[in-house]
Amino acid sequence: MTDATIVGTRVGVSDAVSRVSTELFIDGEWVESTTGERFEILAPATEEVIATVANGNADDARRAVETCARVQKHWAKTAPRERSVILRRAYELILERQDEFATIMTTEMGKPFAEAKGEVAYAAEFFRWFSEEAVRIGGDVTSTGDGATRILVSKEPVGPCVLVTPWNFPLAMGTRKIGPAIAAGCTIVFKPSELTPLTSLALVDVLVEAGVPKGVLNVVPTTAPGEVVSTWMSSGIARKISFTGSTAVGIRLLEQASQHVMRSSMELGGNAPLIVFEDADLDRAVDGALAAKVRNMGEACTAANRIFVHRAVADRFTEKLAARMDALAVGDGLVEGTQVGPLVEEKALTKVERLVADAVERGARVVCGGSRPEGPGYFYPPTVLADVSKDAALMSEEIFGPVAPIVVFDTEDEVVEIANNTPWGLAGYIFTQDVDRSFRVSEALEVGMVGLNTGIVSNPAAPFGGIKASGLGREGSTIGIDEFLEVKYVAVPRR
């Protein structure tokens, strides 16, 4: 098989990028950082500078969180319907600007334009979902066991929130956190990734147009995330941290949150197993593996990191998957026909190269892909590795690239044990036509989400999150807003 090839050439950056405000957004105003410093944003397809963005620091962060403190009480009293209308309008505005958002996203992080449009629709749906949840924040009225006292339970905004998002889904990760915070009546300090701040800054314009009041949303891009976020965490003002990123950073944030006993939601690393049993529909399994592996160039915490295939079907599955992956067109995401874009930065590309080289050294066989193409951009071809050793580094490290390592197994008990032999527990995927096995293995996997005969688990209506080192709390679903609410109980004696 031949390696996937780079297709097309980049024709330039759309006006959509140049129209994005590139300052900090504090107290309802676009402002430069107190130092006047800015940092460059590179297009991963060309390694060219496409914009510069204001570089926030501790002083900027302090001003932003103090704004939250000043505005919180008034915002918390805003009618739920008003908050709902704001989110619904933001949903509509995002869809009206779908091509614009997709262009910005593709330019700054690399995913193919068609896939970026899919993320825009997915991201917008969080605003629609939480616009509906805003007016359904409930409570309860019961009585004590002896009937002497009424128990009134209500839910109130937790208070100012720290939201920190990653680069791989720059719009959806923002809406998934901002949506429930606004719906609950919380003010926000928001730090987008320094690799992809433009998408988040474009989202600010939408929220302002939708009617978010001055001071409710404050955004501080920075190349010093530790400095900015630590300022918020130590302020004594913020009452909630919602973070998506690495487990190592999440642990540090939990340590900081403990100092002020802050509510914490953590969506951290993953090491998802994808298991193909001998009775699986192989075509369906290959479709699912492609979705779970190549989506977003493999740069997803839910990506299938370890693919376990029963020995009876391993050769056929490997051949089918390699044929599909080898046929994918790799190139600039803004070029029509591209199916796999570049990785986000040089460091990410270097990591993928290291993991593949390590696997090969330990006996893995390259079925397709396996080597970086020449030319500018952080491209890596879709790669299938067969005969992967269980002690290869990529079995215990997130690949975050379009590399599918295949490991053969013989028994159900064996594969479940191997699949669970990891500190992480975000997602897992099972392909089988045996109903009993479906439930048995779903229950046995130590993960927060299971894709049964599907490679996609993310949906605004579903509770997204993991267990073990993959995090705390859930995003989306009817319970996602609870992460931003406190429960209050009032005792009322009967007289």
Stockholm file with secondary structure:
# STOCKHOLM 1.0

chainA/1-495         MTDATIVGTRVGVSDAVSRVSTELFIDGEWVESTTGERFEILAPATEEVIATVANGNADDARRAVETCARVQKHWAKTAPRERSVILRRAYELILERQDEFATIMTTEMGKPFAEAKGEVAYAAEFFRWFSEEAVRIGGDVTSTGDGATRILVSKEPVGPCVLVTPWNFPLAMGTRKIGPAIAAGCTIVFKPSELTPLTSLALVDVLVEAGVPKGVLNVVPTTAPGEVVSTWMSSGIARKISFTGSTAVGIRLLEQASQHVMRSSMELGGNAPLIVFEDADLDRAVDGALAAKVRNMGEACTAANRIFVHRAVADRFTEKLAARMDALAVGDGLVEGTQVGPLVEEKALTKVERLVADAVERGARVVCGGSRPEGPGYFYPPTVLADVSKDAALMSEEIFGPVAPIVVFDTEDEVVEIANNTPWGLAGYIFTQDVDRSFRVSEALEVGMVGLNTGIVSNPAAPFGGIKASGLGREGSTIGIDEFLEVKYVAVPRR
#=GR chainA/1-495 SS CCCCCEECCCCCCCHHHHTSCCSEEETTEEECCTTCCEEEEEETTTTEEEEEEECCCHHHHHHHHHHHHHHHHHHHTSCHHHHHHHHHHHHHHHHHTHHHHHHHHHHHHCCCHHHHHHHHHHHHHHHHHHHHHGGGCCCEEEECTTSSEEEEEEEEECCSEEEECCSSSTTHHHHHHHHHHHHHTCCEEEECCTTSHHHHHHHHHHHHHHTCCTTTEEECCCSCHHHHHHHHHTSSCCCEEEEESCHHHHHHHHHHHHHTTCEEEEECCCCEEEEECTTSCHHHHHHHHHHHHHGGGGCSTTSEEEEEEETTTHHHHHHHHHHHHHTCCEECTTSTTCCBCCCSSHHHHHHHHHHHHHHHHTTCEEEECCSCCSSSSCCCCCEEEESCCTTSGGGTSCCCSSEEEEEEECCHHHHHHHHHCSSEESEEEEECSCHHHHHHHHHHSCSSEEEESCSCCCCTTSCBCCEETTEESCBSTTTGGGGGEEEEEEEEECC
#=GC SS_cons         CCCCCEECCCCCCCHHHHTSCCSEEETTEEECCTTCCEEEEEETTTTEEEEEEECCCHHHHHHHHHHHHHHHHHHHTSCHHHHHHHHHHHHHHHHHTHHHHHHHHHHHHCCCHHHHHHHHHHHHHHHHHHHHHGGGCCCEEEECTTSSEEEEEEEEECCSEEEECCSSSTTHHHHHHHHHHHHHTCCEEEECCTTSHHHHHHHHHHHHHHTCCTTTEEECCCSCHHHHHHHHHTSSCCCEEEEESCHHHHHHHHHHHHHTTCEEEEECCCCEEEEECTTSCHHHHHHHHHHHHHGGGGCSTTSEEEEEEETTTHHHHHHHHHHHHHTCCEECTTSTTCCBCCCSSHHHHHHHHHHHHHHHHTTCEEEECCSCCSSSSCCCCCEEEESCCTTSGGGTSCCCSSEEEEEEECCHHHHHHHHHCSSEESEEEEECSCHHHHHHHHHHSCSSEEEESCSCCCCTTSCBCCEETTEESCBSTTTGGGGGEEEEEEEEECC
//
